[in-house]
Structures are given as C-alpha cells and as structure tokens.
Amino acid sequence: MGLCNPELTQLIKYRIGGDFLKDLDRLAKLKPMIDDDMVRQFNAIKRTKKEQLCKVIAEHEGVQLNPDFIFDVQVKRLHEYKRQLLNALSIVDIYFRLKDGELPEFQPTAFIFGAKSAPGYARAKAIIRYINRIARMINNDPAVAGKLKVVFVQNYNCSYAEHIIPAADISEQISPAGTEASGTGNMKLMLNGAVTLGTLDGANVEIAKEAGMENEYIFGHTVSEINAVRGTYRSRDIYDRDAHLRRAVNTLVDGTVPTDDAQKELFHALLDGASWHRPDHYFLLLDYSSYMDAKLKVNRDYADRLNFGRKCLMNIASGAKFSSDRTIRQYAEEIWHITPTQY
C-alpha cells in the first residue's frame, strides 16, 4: 500500500495518525471513523487509481478502459483449480444476456485478468487463448461497448500488480473450497480496498471473518458439501438443465470464437472428463449458479456508491491480521519462544 497506493496511505495517515505501515493493527482505528465524507474521499482515490491503470493498459495492451466502470479483477497464477475458466464463462453468459436485454440494470464492468501458466501446461494455455478470444469478440462489439470490457494483460508481474491491485473494486478468489492453501493476492487486494467475490477457501475464510460476511460476496459449495457429492457428481446434468450456462460452455466449441483442439479438450474435460479425472474435477458447473448470483449481486450493490465504499473501507480497516509483521511476531512468541528484545 505504501509504495503503490500513496494516495490511500495519506488518507489513512490523516485519519489515524502515525506510521501505521509499521503497525498495521492501527488500521482498526478507522472503523468508527467511516462516514460519508471518508467514503467520498476513498471513492475519489479509487477513481484516481483507475485512471492511472487505464493509462498503463492503453499503453501496454491497446485497450481503452473507462475509469467509471467497475473494475473486476482476477490476477494470479493460471491453473485449472483457480478457475479462471469459470470467470470467463460467466463473462460470456453476461455478454449474451446483455445482448438479449436480460440485464437492463447491469453496472458497466471491466473484467481484468492477469496470469501466467507453466510452460508445459496445455490446458492453462488453452484457457488464456480462450479468454483473449472472448475479449476480442466483446471489445469489438459496439452493442456492449458501454457496458462490458475484457482485458488479459500481457506479462503480468509485480510491476503490473502495483497498478492493478489499487484500482480493483472486486477481487475474484474463486477456487473450489478445499484447494487453496492460503493465497496472498487476496490480502493485498483487501488492504487496498477491494471486496472479495470468493468461495470459503484459503484465506478467504479469514478475510470474511475479519471484515464481516456482509462486506464480502461469498458463494459456492463448502468442503463438506463438495466431498458429499464428489463420487456421484454429474456435470452434464447441470449443463443440460441450465440454458444460460450451456450457451456459455458451448462457445468453447461452437465457433462463436475461434476454436482449436485444445479448446475442445477443455469442453470435454468439463462434461466427459479424461482418463485421469472425472468430469469437471474442479466443480465449475457445480458452483456456477451460486457464482453468477453473487457476481450479479455485487454488480447491483455497486450502484450505491456510498454503501459499497463503506464495504471497501471495512476491508481495509480489517486487514491487520494479514501483515507479515504480525505473522513473524506470532511465530516468534508462540513457536520460537523468543522475546521482543531478542528480535
């Protein structure tokens, strides 16, 4: 925050005083101070960070984004379990629904991806290509130009993250429950004032506990619920009965966007499985309905800028637990049994 979001840092220093970056516990002092004036100041800073990111993306990607859009961000390693494909399918679904006039109150949104895959990870590369293909389709369609943009940034790295994370309104943390050991990007996004759209997986559990479930958008099956259906789950049943989902999944193979063998393999992995795994082994289709409900709810809630800004500020004010200083201090005291004077 101190390096990539000096505007927010100064706002917090003005409110609580002192060098809170060295003592993140001080952030809790913000909670009783969150009023309409502070929310307006925060919202103005968030728009400034969006304007800065828009310039970077225009320069590096040639994509023009509107800083008045919601910035919905998923930045992390590209892996099937992190479910970037789930996000992509939902964007295609939203695109079709907008074209059909089914989402008249939809708040304009820019979906921003950043990720790299392992060199030999064919499915991850296929997902990257698919997201870029739907981005080209959506960004070149004048019918949704005022409602929807998609960008997958090139060469996502720490320098890019320093621009993306402070500009994010929504932090997508959507791995199936029981698969993410912790995650740290979600903590950085929380600290810079994004709400979490996520499952009860990894650090999302603690983020929701610290900031309050009412300030996050939690969806999906729990670990116990997934384990209960793991042996009998049939993704094709969900595909067959959900017309919106089926139309989105079909874009992997039906020519809506350019299709190749790797993309067809993604389609069959979801519905038919492979020799080494059952169909949809990361439960994208199982969580899809809950995910879309949460995604559209956060979109509706954003229309109330003051209330949404309060949620963002409550995330910032609740972020102290995720300081590495706190982590090392706790290790020192509880694991290593050394006193402050020793370290």
C-alpha beads as a LAMMPS data file, in Angstrom:
LAMMPS data file: protein, C-alpha beads

343 atoms
342 bonds

1 atom types
1 bond types

-500.0 500.0 xlo xhi
-500.0 500.0 ylo yhi
-500.0 500.0 zlo zhi

Masses

1 110.0

Atoms # bond

1 1 1 0.000 0.000 0.000
2 1 1 2.754 2.418 0.925
3 1 1 4.547 2.006 -2.400
4 1 1 1.725 1.503 -4.892
5 1 1 -1.098 3.462 -3.261
6 1 1 0.361 6.626 -1.673
7 1 1 -2.978 8.411 -2.061
8 1 1 -4.757 5.884 0.153
9 1 1 -1.810 5.798 2.545
10 1 1 -2.065 9.551 3.077
11 1 1 -5.831 9.361 3.649
12 1 1 -5.336 6.761 6.372
13 1 1 -2.437 8.647 7.960
14 1 1 -4.581 11.775 8.081
15 1 1 -7.345 9.853 9.839
16 1 1 -5.439 7.764 12.383
17 1 1 -2.016 9.404 12.548
18 1 1 1.339 7.753 12.994
19 1 1 3.202 5.333 10.792
20 1 1 0.556 2.616 10.529
21 1 1 2.584 0.803 7.851
22 1 1 4.878 -0.374 10.651
23 1 1 1.941 -1.228 12.919
24 1 1 -0.972 -2.416 10.829
25 1 1 -3.071 -3.066 13.931
26 1 1 -3.708 0.677 13.915
27 1 1 -5.981 0.211 10.905
28 1 1 -8.774 -0.919 13.229
29 1 1 -8.987 2.688 14.454
30 1 1 -10.572 3.538 11.107
31 1 1 -13.763 1.591 11.773
32 1 1 -15.608 4.182 13.911
33 1 1 -14.411 6.944 11.538
34 1 1 -16.012 5.544 8.370
35 1 1 -18.583 8.192 7.476
36 1 1 -19.945 9.557 4.201
37 1 1 -17.139 12.103 3.906
38 1 1 -14.437 9.454 4.276
39 1 1 -16.216 7.192 1.790
40 1 1 -16.314 10.014 -0.759
41 1 1 -12.599 10.642 -0.256
42 1 1 -11.887 6.932 -0.681
43 1 1 -14.042 6.712 -3.808
44 1 1 -12.176 9.661 -5.316
45 1 1 -8.841 7.947 -4.620
46 1 1 -10.111 4.704 -6.153
47 1 1 -11.084 6.562 -9.308
48 1 1 -7.621 8.146 -9.469
49 1 1 -6.052 4.682 -9.279
50 1 1 -8.372 3.507 -12.041
51 1 1 -7.362 6.433 -14.233
52 1 1 -3.706 5.541 -13.683
53 1 1 -4.345 1.891 -14.575
54 1 1 -6.314 2.888 -17.684
55 1 1 -3.254 4.731 -18.973
56 1 1 -0.994 1.733 -18.333
57 1 1 -3.374 -0.712 -20.035
58 1 1 -3.871 1.615 -23.005
59 1 1 -0.109 1.862 -23.422
60 1 1 0.679 -1.839 -22.991
61 1 1 -2.439 -3.562 -24.321
62 1 1 -4.018 -1.044 -26.694
63 1 1 -7.345 -1.412 -24.861
64 1 1 -9.220 1.678 -23.740
65 1 1 -10.969 1.264 -20.392
66 1 1 -13.388 3.658 -18.721
67 1 1 -12.472 4.532 -15.108
68 1 1 -16.182 4.867 -14.318
69 1 1 -16.646 1.120 -14.895
70 1 1 -16.469 -1.422 -12.099
71 1 1 -13.010 -2.995 -12.179
72 1 1 -13.475 -6.721 -11.539
73 1 1 -10.027 -8.268 -11.146
74 1 1 -8.635 -11.813 -11.190
75 1 1 -4.842 -11.767 -11.027
76 1 1 -2.966 -14.904 -10.018
77 1 1 -1.193 -17.953 -11.416
78 1 1 -3.158 -19.603 -14.226
79 1 1 -4.306 -23.001 -13.040
80 1 1 -7.487 -25.001 -13.527
81 1 1 -8.188 -25.026 -9.791
82 1 1 -8.066 -21.227 -9.630
83 1 1 -10.972 -21.373 -12.089
84 1 1 -10.208 -18.506 -14.463
85 1 1 -12.348 -20.533 -16.875
86 1 1 -15.347 -20.163 -14.532
87 1 1 -14.887 -16.401 -14.621
88 1 1 -14.567 -16.436 -18.411
89 1 1 -17.730 -18.497 -18.875
90 1 1 -19.664 -16.118 -16.637
91 1 1 -18.468 -13.147 -18.719
92 1 1 -19.689 -14.829 -21.904
93 1 1 -23.010 -15.514 -20.173
94 1 1 -23.295 -11.852 -19.125
95 1 1 -22.408 -10.787 -22.684
96 1 1 -25.211 -12.873 -24.175
97 1 1 -27.691 -11.718 -21.533
98 1 1 -26.827 -8.073 -22.226
99 1 1 -27.329 -8.662 -25.947
100 1 1 -30.717 -10.218 -25.188
101 1 1 -31.756 -7.314 -22.961
102 1 1 -31.940 -9.508 -19.850
103 1 1 -29.723 -7.299 -17.644
104 1 1 -31.083 -3.759 -18.050
105 1 1 -29.644 -2.522 -14.725
106 1 1 -26.164 -4.014 -15.205
107 1 1 -23.437 -1.672 -13.976
108 1 1 -20.731 -1.262 -16.645
109 1 1 -17.812 -3.541 -15.817
110 1 1 -14.242 -4.095 -16.967
111 1 1 -13.056 -7.644 -16.304
112 1 1 -9.280 -7.613 -15.879
113 1 1 -7.184 -10.792 -15.906
114 1 1 -3.506 -11.196 -15.187
115 1 1 -1.800 -14.578 -15.100
116 1 1 0.982 -16.782 -16.371
117 1 1 0.940 -20.549 -16.868
118 1 1 3.607 -23.184 -16.527
119 1 1 5.354 -23.673 -19.908
120 1 1 4.050 -27.185 -20.458
121 1 1 0.564 -26.708 -19.016
122 1 1 -1.531 -27.119 -22.169
123 1 1 -4.920 -26.578 -20.571
124 1 1 -3.815 -23.384 -18.855
125 1 1 -2.559 -22.043 -22.179
126 1 1 -5.867 -23.004 -23.800
127 1 1 -7.727 -21.023 -21.126
128 1 1 -5.526 -17.984 -21.773
129 1 1 -6.245 -18.200 -25.511
130 1 1 -9.967 -18.597 -24.882
131 1 1 -10.114 -15.537 -22.617
132 1 1 -8.277 -13.466 -25.206
133 1 1 -10.667 -14.681 -27.907
134 1 1 -13.757 -13.701 -25.957
135 1 1 -12.077 -10.376 -25.116
136 1 1 -11.639 -9.617 -28.814
137 1 1 -15.266 -10.570 -29.511
138 1 1 -16.688 -8.452 -26.691
139 1 1 -14.402 -5.439 -27.095
140 1 1 -15.212 -5.211 -30.816
141 1 1 -18.983 -5.415 -30.359
142 1 1 -20.489 -1.892 -30.322
143 1 1 -23.712 -3.285 -28.819
144 1 1 -21.987 -3.713 -25.437
145 1 1 -19.307 -1.024 -25.687
146 1 1 -20.860 1.000 -22.886
147 1 1 -21.376 -1.989 -20.601
148 1 1 -18.568 -4.509 -20.916
149 1 1 -14.816 -4.718 -21.486
150 1 1 -12.388 -7.598 -21.053
151 1 1 -8.596 -7.457 -20.940
152 1 1 -5.985 -10.126 -20.252
153 1 1 -2.815 -8.153 -19.591
154 1 1 0.445 -9.332 -21.109
155 1 1 3.395 -10.318 -18.937
156 1 1 1.596 -9.975 -15.614
157 1 1 4.214 -9.296 -12.934
158 1 1 4.740 -7.333 -9.717
159 1 1 5.030 -4.023 -11.553
160 1 1 1.689 -4.610 -13.251
161 1 1 0.165 -5.725 -9.951
162 1 1 1.190 -2.409 -8.382
163 1 1 -1.179 -0.697 -10.828
164 1 1 -3.981 -3.273 -10.918
165 1 1 -4.433 -4.025 -7.219
166 1 1 -5.076 -0.415 -6.031
167 1 1 -7.585 0.061 -8.875
168 1 1 -9.636 -3.075 -8.188
169 1 1 -13.201 -2.856 -6.910
170 1 1 -13.795 -6.620 -6.878
171 1 1 -11.227 -9.288 -6.040
172 1 1 -12.122 -12.655 -7.597
173 1 1 -10.909 -15.533 -5.399
174 1 1 -12.971 -18.385 -6.783
175 1 1 -11.113 -21.669 -6.301
176 1 1 -13.295 -24.573 -5.096
177 1 1 -13.370 -24.921 -1.324
178 1 1 -10.551 -27.124 -0.086
179 1 1 -7.994 -26.465 -2.832
180 1 1 -6.184 -23.211 -1.961
181 1 1 -3.628 -23.446 0.842
182 1 1 -3.887 -19.741 1.623
183 1 1 -3.390 -17.181 -1.109
184 1 1 -1.819 -13.767 -0.606
185 1 1 -3.073 -11.724 -3.568
186 1 1 -6.480 -11.660 -1.885
187 1 1 -4.855 -9.991 1.139
188 1 1 -3.206 -7.281 -0.996
189 1 1 -6.485 -6.577 -2.767
190 1 1 -8.352 -6.403 0.547
191 1 1 -5.803 -3.984 2.003
192 1 1 -6.174 -1.674 -0.992
193 1 1 -9.952 -1.565 -0.748
194 1 1 -11.483 -4.311 -2.883
195 1 1 -14.325 -6.549 -1.767
196 1 1 -13.819 -10.296 -2.164
197 1 1 -16.012 -12.282 -4.518
198 1 1 -14.993 -15.738 -3.466
199 1 1 -15.533 -19.161 -2.004
200 1 1 -14.844 -20.254 1.559
201 1 1 -11.364 -21.388 0.555
202 1 1 -7.877 -20.451 1.717
203 1 1 -7.506 -17.042 3.315
204 1 1 -10.967 -16.022 2.080
205 1 1 -12.307 -17.700 5.215
206 1 1 -10.276 -15.387 7.462
207 1 1 -10.898 -12.332 5.275
208 1 1 -14.654 -12.800 5.599
209 1 1 -14.296 -13.393 9.340
210 1 1 -12.184 -10.283 9.894
211 1 1 -14.163 -7.875 7.696
212 1 1 -17.586 -9.458 8.164
213 1 1 -19.511 -11.650 5.758
214 1 1 -21.721 -8.663 4.960
215 1 1 -18.698 -6.913 3.410
216 1 1 -17.752 -9.785 1.082
217 1 1 -19.577 -11.819 -1.561
218 1 1 -19.215 -15.460 -0.650
219 1 1 -20.619 -18.239 -2.835
220 1 1 -20.192 -21.880 -3.670
221 1 1 -20.220 -25.268 -2.022
222 1 1 -18.261 -25.855 1.167
223 1 1 -15.610 -28.551 1.564
224 1 1 -18.090 -30.916 3.208
225 1 1 -20.700 -30.293 0.521
226 1 1 -18.190 -30.990 -2.251
227 1 1 -16.977 -34.140 -0.526
228 1 1 -20.571 -35.331 -0.177
229 1 1 -21.146 -35.287 -3.947
230 1 1 -17.630 -35.992 -5.197
231 1 1 -18.316 -39.622 -6.096
232 1 1 -21.688 -39.087 -7.763
233 1 1 -21.351 -35.624 -9.331
234 1 1 -22.524 -35.394 -12.956
235 1 1 -21.641 -32.050 -14.518
236 1 1 -23.592 -32.877 -17.676
237 1 1 -26.827 -32.874 -15.687
238 1 1 -26.222 -29.221 -14.756
239 1 1 -25.211 -28.414 -18.334
240 1 1 -28.414 -29.964 -19.670
241 1 1 -30.793 -28.072 -17.377
242 1 1 -29.181 -24.598 -17.316
243 1 1 -29.680 -22.919 -20.693
244 1 1 -27.553 -19.863 -19.856
245 1 1 -24.649 -21.997 -18.713
246 1 1 -24.979 -24.366 -21.661
247 1 1 -24.823 -21.490 -24.154
248 1 1 -21.663 -20.167 -22.491
249 1 1 -19.927 -23.570 -22.331
250 1 1 -20.793 -24.230 -25.961
251 1 1 -18.704 -21.226 -27.043
252 1 1 -15.659 -23.388 -26.391
253 1 1 -16.551 -25.454 -29.467
254 1 1 -19.404 -23.918 -31.488
255 1 1 -17.465 -21.283 -33.439
256 1 1 -18.705 -18.241 -31.502
257 1 1 -14.984 -17.575 -31.027
258 1 1 -12.158 -19.334 -32.884
259 1 1 -11.884 -22.945 -31.762
260 1 1 -8.944 -25.347 -31.715
261 1 1 -8.292 -28.847 -30.417
262 1 1 -7.044 -27.570 -27.042
263 1 1 -10.254 -25.624 -26.556
264 1 1 -12.324 -28.676 -27.493
265 1 1 -10.365 -30.597 -24.869
266 1 1 -11.442 -28.047 -22.257
267 1 1 -15.065 -28.637 -23.265
268 1 1 -14.782 -32.394 -22.926
269 1 1 -12.861 -32.101 -19.645
270 1 1 -15.858 -30.255 -18.192
271 1 1 -18.522 -32.654 -19.464
272 1 1 -16.861 -36.010 -20.097
273 1 1 -13.687 -35.980 -18.019
274 1 1 -10.457 -37.637 -19.092
275 1 1 -8.593 -40.855 -18.444
276 1 1 -7.090 -39.369 -15.305
277 1 1 -10.007 -37.391 -13.839
278 1 1 -13.775 -37.286 -13.551
279 1 1 -15.817 -34.680 -15.473
280 1 1 -15.383 -31.131 -14.183
281 1 1 -12.914 -32.140 -11.487
282 1 1 -12.759 -28.589 -10.107
283 1 1 -16.556 -28.242 -9.941
284 1 1 -17.023 -25.189 -12.157
285 1 1 -20.536 -26.190 -13.156
286 1 1 -21.474 -27.213 -9.617
287 1 1 -20.739 -23.696 -8.303
288 1 1 -21.851 -21.817 -11.418
289 1 1 -25.368 -20.778 -10.365
290 1 1 -24.211 -19.580 -6.944
291 1 1 -21.294 -17.745 -8.552
292 1 1 -23.495 -15.905 -11.032
293 1 1 -25.925 -14.917 -8.291
294 1 1 -23.068 -13.438 -6.232
295 1 1 -21.488 -11.773 -9.267
296 1 1 -24.721 -10.046 -10.231
297 1 1 -25.387 -9.058 -6.602
298 1 1 -22.060 -7.265 -6.223
299 1 1 -22.769 -5.571 -9.553
300 1 1 -26.138 -4.317 -8.271
301 1 1 -24.690 -3.234 -4.932
302 1 1 -22.030 -1.118 -6.646
303 1 1 -24.770 1.276 -7.777
304 1 1 -24.952 2.564 -4.185
305 1 1 -21.509 4.123 -4.194
306 1 1 -21.565 5.198 -0.553
307 1 1 -22.606 1.819 0.810
308 1 1 -20.199 -0.031 -1.470
309 1 1 -17.386 2.324 -0.443
310 1 1 -18.103 1.512 3.198
311 1 1 -17.644 -2.185 2.439
312 1 1 -14.286 -1.406 0.828
313 1 1 -13.142 0.689 3.780
314 1 1 -14.232 -2.000 6.233
315 1 1 -11.963 -4.392 4.347
316 1 1 -9.034 -2.006 4.687
317 1 1 -9.735 -1.421 8.375
318 1 1 -9.867 -5.191 8.951
319 1 1 -6.639 -6.089 7.198
320 1 1 -4.189 -6.029 10.123
321 1 1 -4.193 -9.786 10.637
322 1 1 -2.639 -10.287 7.208
323 1 1 0.513 -8.301 7.943
324 1 1 3.738 -10.289 7.662
325 1 1 4.919 -8.333 10.716
326 1 1 2.073 -9.879 12.739
327 1 1 2.888 -13.314 11.329
328 1 1 6.564 -13.179 12.284
329 1 1 5.748 -11.720 15.713
330 1 1 3.332 -14.583 16.387
331 1 1 5.874 -17.159 15.216
332 1 1 8.493 -15.566 17.458
333 1 1 6.277 -15.680 20.507
334 1 1 4.384 -18.961 20.027
335 1 1 6.741 -21.172 18.016
336 1 1 10.271 -19.915 18.604
337 1 1 9.591 -18.642 22.180
338 1 1 11.768 -15.561 21.899
339 1 1 11.037 -12.194 23.442
340 1 1 10.820 -8.853 21.591
341 1 1 14.237 -7.814 22.911
342 1 1 15.765 -10.888 21.253
343 1 1 14.384 -9.987 17.795

Bonds

1 1 1 2
2 1 2 3
3 1 3 4
4 1 4 5
5 1 5 6
6 1 6 7
7 1 7 8
8 1 8 9
9 1 9 10
10 1 10 11
11 1 11 12
12 1 12 13
13 1 13 14
14 1 14 15
15 1 15 16
16 1 16 17
17 1 17 18
18 1 18 19
19 1 19 20
20 1 20 21
21 1 21 22
22 1 22 23
23 1 23 24
24 1 24 25
25 1 25 26
26 1 26 27
27 1 27 28
28 1 28 29
29 1 29 30
30 1 30 31
31 1 31 32
32 1 32 33
33 1 33 34
34 1 34 35
35 1 35 36
36 1 36 37
37 1 37 38
38 1 38 39
39 1 39 40
40 1 40 41
41 1 41 42
42 1 42 43
43 1 43 44
44 1 44 45
45 1 45 46
46 1 46 47
47 1 47 48
48 1 48 49
49 1 49 50
50 1 50 51
51 1 51 52
52 1 52 53
53 1 53 54
54 1 54 55
55 1 55 56
56 1 56 57
57 1 57 58
58 1 58 59
59 1 59 60
60 1 60 61
61 1 61 62
62 1 62 63
63 1 63 64
64 1 64 65
65 1 65 66
66 1 66 67
67 1 67 68
68 1 68 69
69 1 69 70
70 1 70 71
71 1 71 72
72 1 72 73
73 1 73 74
74 1 74 75
75 1 75 76
76 1 76 77
77 1 77 78
78 1 78 79
79 1 79 80
80 1 80 81
81 1 81 82
82 1 82 83
83 1 83 84
84 1 84 85
85 1 85 86
86 1 86 87
87 1 87 88
88 1 88 89
89 1 89 90
90 1 90 91
91 1 91 92
92 1 92 93
93 1 93 94
94 1 94 95
95 1 95 96
96 1 96 97
97 1 97 98
98 1 98 99
99 1 99 100
100 1 100 101
101 1 101 102
102 1 102 103
103 1 103 104
104 1 104 105
105 1 105 106
106 1 106 107
107 1 107 108
108 1 108 109
109 1 109 110
110 1 110 111
111 1 111 112
112 1 112 113
113 1 113 114
114 1 114 115
115 1 115 116
116 1 116 117
117 1 117 118
118 1 118 119
119 1 119 120
120 1 120 121
121 1 121 122
122 1 122 123
123 1 123 124
124 1 124 125
125 1 125 126
126 1 126 127
127 1 127 128
128 1 128 129
129 1 129 130
130 1 130 131
131 1 131 132
132 1 132 133
133 1 133 134
134 1 134 135
135 1 135 136
136 1 136 137
137 1 137 138
138 1 138 139
139 1 139 140
140 1 140 141
141 1 141 142
142 1 142 143
143 1 143 144
144 1 144 145
145 1 145 146
146 1 146 147
147 1 147 148
148 1 148 149
149 1 149 150
150 1 150 151
151 1 151 152
152 1 152 153
153 1 153 154
154 1 154 155
155 1 155 156
156 1 156 157
157 1 157 158
158 1 158 159
159 1 159 160
160 1 160 161
161 1 161 162
162 1 162 163
163 1 163 164
164 1 164 165
165 1 165 166
166 1 166 167
167 1 167 168
168 1 168 169
169 1 169 170
170 1 170 171
171 1 171 172
172 1 172 173
173 1 173 174
174 1 174 175
175 1 175 176
176 1 176 177
177 1 177 178
178 1 178 179
179 1 179 180
180 1 180 181
181 1 181 182
182 1 182 183
183 1 183 184
184 1 184 185
185 1 185 186
186 1 186 187
187 1 187 188
188 1 188 189
189 1 189 190
190 1 190 191
191 1 191 192
192 1 192 193
193 1 193 194
194 1 194 195
195 1 195 196
196 1 196 197
197 1 197 198
198 1 198 199
199 1 199 200
200 1 200 201
201 1 201 202
202 1 202 203
203 1 203 204
204 1 204 205
205 1 205 206
206 1 206 207
207 1 207 208
208 1 208 209
209 1 209 210
210 1 210 211
211 1 211 212
212 1 212 213
213 1 213 214
214 1 214 215
215 1 215 216
216 1 216 217
217 1 217 218
218 1 218 219
219 1 219 220
220 1 220 221
221 1 221 222
222 1 222 223
223 1 223 224
224 1 224 225
225 1 225 226
226 1 226 227
227 1 227 228
228 1 228 229
229 1 229 230
230 1 230 231
231 1 231 232
232 1 232 233
233 1 233 234
234 1 234 235
235 1 235 236
236 1 236 237
237 1 237 238
238 1 238 239
239 1 239 240
240 1 240 241
241 1 241 242
242 1 242 243
243 1 243 244
244 1 244 245
245 1 245 246
246 1 246 247
247 1 247 248
248 1 248 249
249 1 249 250
250 1 250 251
251 1 251 252
252 1 252 253
253 1 253 254
254 1 254 255
255 1 255 256
256 1 256 257
257 1 257 258
258 1 258 259
259 1 259 260
260 1 260 261
261 1 261 262
262 1 262 263
263 1 263 264
264 1 264 265
265 1 265 266
266 1 266 267
267 1 267 268
268 1 268 269
269 1 269 270
270 1 270 271
271 1 271 272
272 1 272 273
273 1 273 274
274 1 274 275
275 1 275 276
276 1 276 277
277 1 277 278
278 1 278 279
279 1 279 280
280 1 280 281
281 1 281 282
282 1 282 283
283 1 283 284
284 1 284 285
285 1 285 286
286 1 286 287
287 1 287 288
288 1 288 289
289 1 289 290
290 1 290 291
291 1 291 292
292 1 292 293
293 1 293 294
294 1 294 295
295 1 295 296
296 1 296 297
297 1 297 298
298 1 298 299
299 1 299 300
300 1 300 301
301 1 301 302
302 1 302 303
303 1 303 304
304 1 304 305
305 1 305 306
306 1 306 307
307 1 307 308
308 1 308 309
309 1 309 310
310 1 310 311
311 1 311 312
312 1 312 313
313 1 313 314
314 1 314 315
315 1 315 316
316 1 316 317
317 1 317 318
318 1 318 319
319 1 319 320
320 1 320 321
321 1 321 322
322 1 322 323
323 1 323 324
324 1 324 325
325 1 325 326
326 1 326 327
327 1 327 328
328 1 328 329
329 1 329 330
330 1 330 331
331 1 331 332
332 1 332 333
333 1 333 334
334 1 334 335
335 1 335 336
336 1 336 337
337 1 337 338
338 1 338 339
339 1 339 340
340 1 340 341
341 1 341 342
342 1 342 343
